[in-house]
Amino acid sequence: MSSALPPHAAFRSETFLRGHIRRTMAFYHPRCIDPAGGFFHYFKDDGRVYDTSHRHLVSSTRFVFNYATAALEFGDEDPGLRQAYLDAVHHGLTFLRERHLDPVSGGYFWTLRDGAPEDTTQHCYGAAFVLLAYAIALKAGVESCRGWMDAHWDLLETRYWEPDHGLYRDEATREWQFSDYRGQNANMHMCEAMLAAYEASGETRYLERALLLADHMTRRQAAQTEGLVWEHYDAQWRVDTDYHRDDPKHLFRPWGFQPGHQTEWAKLLLILHGHLREAGRGEAWLVPRAQELFDRSMEASWDGEYGGLVYGFAPESLRKDIAGPSLPDGRHFICDDDKYFWVQAESLACAARLAQATGDEVYWQWYDRLWEYAWAHMIDHVHGAWFRILDRRNRKYDEDKSPAGKTDYHTMGACHDVLSVLRAHD
């Protein structure tokens, strides 16, 4: 956020992307490793840990993802670094199996305090990241994850899966009593995890489930809300436009359309397209649907004055007492104008994949525009990693860079995504 920004190579170069991953990893490694077990989850801008005792399932699993993907990317050129990263993967998996895994329910504790269960809610969102962690660790060579993935598939089938709707239900007590809430976010990340599980194992059940989730969420469910994916639903998977209407900026379940989730779904559709094409199968709707989700999100959420993508927008017909400027189309308004790091990261990764899938240069232009914004405002060029959230004018709210659940999984993941695009192009 300094006026004197460091120089960078072209954003489309492997050298730049790999260097950015290295610098981001250096913010966390090795200070995030708790010798007593697992990882520290709460970091100030300068890297100080401000809560040493709390653990969140999403961070615990995302750190495994970060270390496993870094081991895969850098291991061949630096065996010592690869071993350090793989040691951290094993360290994280041990904590996941010994502390987060609930021996009573068979699920996973949402949060821990001083190693003991704090919130025992069984969240499908968390279960998705457990599968993702196992899949990426298996891809990095941790063979024991194969059996854990099988057991986790069985848990998902018996507890979360709703065959009548073809989607996963969202949250339950430790005794597996489910609430009526249903959410797209858990299903989106489950789609992501299924794709990773397919890539790691080659088992087609994961690919088929990913396709089913993508079809139901981005076509059937989106048809209820003008072709975009709404966040919240009732037990019958009917859109719930009142959920968190009174708290539209809720951190984990905000109200309205989230541009970042539209582009994240678009990215998953493109990954699906690639895998199905490799398998000799065609799903003609995938690329056009991805384009529509991305294009509409950019049109609605790009801030032409201050740059970056805002967090949320919604139909004017649902406004009631929610404040926010109207969009030029006359049909939508901005309900949250903050700038979140993960929205920019997921969108630039999607732009690169769309450029590859369509050959349209406009998506590379979006890719460069998003990187330029992030480089100028969201990346901490002093200490490393990305700032978590800025206001519309790109000012920080606080010094909390990475509270529980963040870990720069989105930002480094986006770089890995783009690297795969560049290498496929070559």
N, C-alpha and C positions, 0 to 999 in steps of 0.2 A: 504494500500500500504506500510505498515510497514514490516520490516523484522521480527519483533516480533509479530506474529499474535496471537490473543486470541484463546483459545481452543474452540472447538465446539463439540456438540454431533453429532452422526451420522446424515448425511444429510437426511437420509430417516426416521427420527423419527418425530413424531408429536410434541414432546417437542421442538425440534430445530426449526421447521417451525413456530410454534405458537410464539415462543420467537422472531424469526426474524421479524415477522409481527408486534409484539408489539414494538420492537425497532425502526422499520421504521416509524410506526405511531407516535411514540414519537418525531421524528424529525419534523413532521408537526403539530401535535396537542399539544396545541391549537393555536400556533403562526400563523397558516395559516388562522385563522378565522378573517375576517374583521368585526368589530362590525357595521360598516356602511352598510354592505351588501356583500354577497359573500365571496370569499376567496382571499388571496394574492397568486400570481402566480409565483413570482420570488425570488429564494433563493440562496444565496451563500453557500459554503461548510459548513460554521459554523452555518447556519440557519438564517443569517441576510436576511431581505427582502430588495431587491435593487430596486424595482419598485412597488410602492403602488397603482398606479392609473390605470394600464393596466389590462384588462381582456380578456381572450381568451376562446372561447366556449369549446374547448377541455379540458382545465384545469377545467373550471367550472363544466363540467359534470363528469370528472374523479374524482374530489374530492367527489362528491356525491357517486360514485361507491366505492371509498376507505372507506368512512365512513359507508356506508350501509353494505358492506361485513364484516367490522370489528365489527359492531353491531351484526350481525348474528353469528359471530364466538365466540365473548367473552361475549355476553350479559347474558347468563345463569349463568355464574359464578360471574359476577360483574354488578348488576343492575344499579349502579350509572354510570359506564362507558358506559353501553348500552344507558342510557338516554342522556348522553353527546354526544355520537356519533349520536344518532337519532336526537337530536336537531340540530346538524351540517348538517344532511341530509335535514331537513326541511329548515334550513337557506340557503343551497345551492339551493334547489328547488325554494324557493321564489325568489332568485336572477335570476335564469334561467327563471322563468315565467314573472317577472316584468321588467327585463333589457335585456336579450338576445332575448326573444320572440318578433318578429317584428309584430306590429299590422297592418302594411300595407301589407306586403307580406304573412304573415302567417307562414313564416319560422323563422330562428334564426340568429341574427347578429353574424358574425364571431369574431369580436373584438370590445371592448369598451375602451374608454379612459375617465376617470373621470365619469363613469356611462353613457356616451352618445355614440351612435353608431359611430364607426370609420370605420370599413370595413364591408359593408352591403352585401358582396358576400354570396350567398347561397350555401354552400358546402355540398355535400352529406356525406362526411367524418364527418362533424360536426353533421349532422342529425342522423347519425348512433349512435354517442355517446349520443345524446339526448334520443334516444330510449333505449340505454343501461342504462342510468341513471334512467329513469322512471321504467324500468323493475327491476333493482336491488333494488330500493327504494320500489317498490310494494312487492317484496320478503321479504323485511325487515318490512313490515306492513303498508306502507303508501298507503292506499286504494285509495286516490284521483288520484294516478298515473294510475289507470286502465282506467279511462276515457281519460286521457291525452295520453295514449298509443293508444287508438282507434282513437283519432283525428290525432295523428302522423302517424298512418298507412294510413289514408286517404290522408294526405299531401304527403307521399311517393308515393302512388299510382297515384295521380293526377299530381304531378310535376316531380318526379325523375324516375319513373319506365318506362322502354322501353320494352313493351311486345314482340316486334319483335325480340329482342335480349335476352330477359330474364335476363337483368342486369340493374343496376341503372346508369343513367348518372350522371355527376360529379359536375359541377359548373354552377351557373347562376347568373345573376344580380338580384337586388331586384325586378325587373319587370319580372323575370323568363325568361330571354333570355339566353339560354344555349350556352356555348362555344362548340367547336368541340372536346375538350379534353375528353377522357374517361380513367378511371384509375382502376386498380385492387384493390388498397388500400381501397377505399371507399366501394367497394363490399365485401371485406374481413371483414371489421369491421361491415358492415351491416349484414353479416352472423353471426358474433359473437353476435350482438345485437338481432337478430331474435331468436337465441338459448336461450339467457337470457330471452327474452319475453315469449317464450314457457315455460320455466321452471317456470316463475313467474305466468303465467296466465293459463297454460294448453291448450291454444287455438292452434289447429293444423295448422292454417294458417301460423303461425310463423315458425313452424317446416318445413312445406312444402316449404316455401320460402327459408329457410336456405339451404335445400337440393338442390334446383334448382340453387341457387347461387354457391354452392360448386361444383356441377356437371359442370356448364358452365365455371367456372373459372379454375378449376384444371384439367379438361379433355378437353373440347372443345377449350378454349382459349390457354391453355398450349400446345396443339398440334401444334400451330403455331410456337412455339419456343422450339423445342426438348424436350417437356414434362415437362418443368419448367415454372413457372408463371412469365411472363414479367410484368413490372410495367405499361406501357403506351400504349394507343391505340388511334385510330382516331374515328370519329363519327360513322363509320360502324363497329367498334370493330375489325379493322385490326391492328396488332401489329405495333407500331411506334418506330422503333429503332433509330430514329434521335432525339426524344424528350429529351432535356437536355444532348445530346451528348457533347455539349460545356461546360457543368457544371455537370460532372459525380458525384460530391460529393454534389450536391444540398441537403440541409437538409431535405426537405419535399418530394421531388420527384426526388430521385437519379436515375441515369442511370444504366442499367444492371439488373442482377438477384440479389435480396436481399435474402441471406440465411435465415434471420430472418422471412421474409414473407413466404418462403417455409415451414419452420417449424411451423409457426403460422397457415397456412392453414392446415398442417398435423394435428395439435392439434384439429382444428375445425372438420376435417373429423372424428376424433376419438370420439369427443363428439357426433356428429351426429350418428355415429355407435351405441353408447350406448343408445341413446334415441330411435332410430328405433328398436333396439333389444328389449328394454323394451315394445315397442308397438307391438311386434310380427311380425315385418317387417324385411326383409333382403335386404341389398345392398352390395353385395359381393365385390364390387370394393373399398369400403371405406378404409379398413385397408391396403390392398396392396398398394394403391395409397399413403396413409400417409407414409408408410415405404419408398417408393421410393423417395418422396420429402425430407424426413429427411435424408436418407442414402446418397443421392447425395449431399445434402447441407453440411453434415459433411465432406464428402470426398473432396469437393471443397474448403471449407472455414476454416477448422480447421488449426490454425497456429501451426505447429509442433515445431517451435523454441521458440516462446514467449507465446504460449498458447492462448486460446480464439478463437472466431469465427470472421473473418473479415467481413466487411460490404457488399462488393459487388464483384461479378465476372461476366464475360461475355464471349461469344464465341470469339475465335481468329478471326473468319471471320468478326467480327464487330469492330475490334480494331482500324484500321486506325491510327489516331494520338494520341490515348489515351495510356498513359504510365501505366505500371504495369507488375509485373513478370508473366511469363507463368506458368501454372499448369502442373504437370507431365503427365496428359492425352494428352497434346499437342493440345487440342481443346479449352481450356479456359484460361483466364488470370484474375488476380486480378485487379479490377479497383478502389477499395477503401479498403485499408488495416487497417483502423481505427477499434477500438473495441467499439461498442455501448452497453450500459447496457441492453437495452431491447432485443437485439438479444440473449444474453446469457440466459436471464430469460425465454423468450418464448421457447427457444430450450430445456432448462432443463425440463420445464413443459411438452413439447411434448415427451421427452424421457421417462418420467415417465408413461405417458399415453400409449406409445407404449409398454413399458415393461408389463403393465397390459394387453393390448389387445393381445399381441403375446406370452407372457410367455418367451420371449427371454432375457436372462441375459445381452446380449450386450447393451441393451438400458439402463439398470440400470448402467452399466459401463460408458456410455456416460453421464448419469445423474450425477454420482459422479464426473466425470472429469470436467464437466461444473461448478459444485458447487465449486470444488477445485480452479478452475481458478478465479471464481467470489470472493470467500473468500479471495484469496491472493491479488487481484488487484482491483476489482470493488466496493467492499463494504467499506464504510467509517467507520472504527472501532472506530474512535474518536468521531465524531459528529452524526453518524447514516445515514441511507439511502445509496443509491448507487451513485457513480460517474457517470456522464452522458456519457462521451466519453473519450477514451484514444487513443493514437497513437499506432502504431503496437508494439512498445516496452513497452507499458503499462504506458506511461507518460501522465499526464493531460495536456490539452491545457490551461485551465483557472480555475478560482474558482467558475464558475457558475454551481452549482450542479443541480438545477431544474428550468430552465426557463419555460415559458408558454408551456403547452402541455405535460409536463412530469409527475410530482407528484408521481412518483413511483407506478403508476397504474400497470405497467407491472410486477414489481418485487413482490409486494404483491399479485397481481393476480396470479402469478406463484405459490406462496406458497399455496394459497387457492386451486388452481388446484391440486397440489400434495397431499394436505390433503384429498381431495375428492377421489383420487386414493388409498391412504393408507387405508382410511375407507372402501372403497368398497372391498378392498382386505381382510380386517379383517372380 
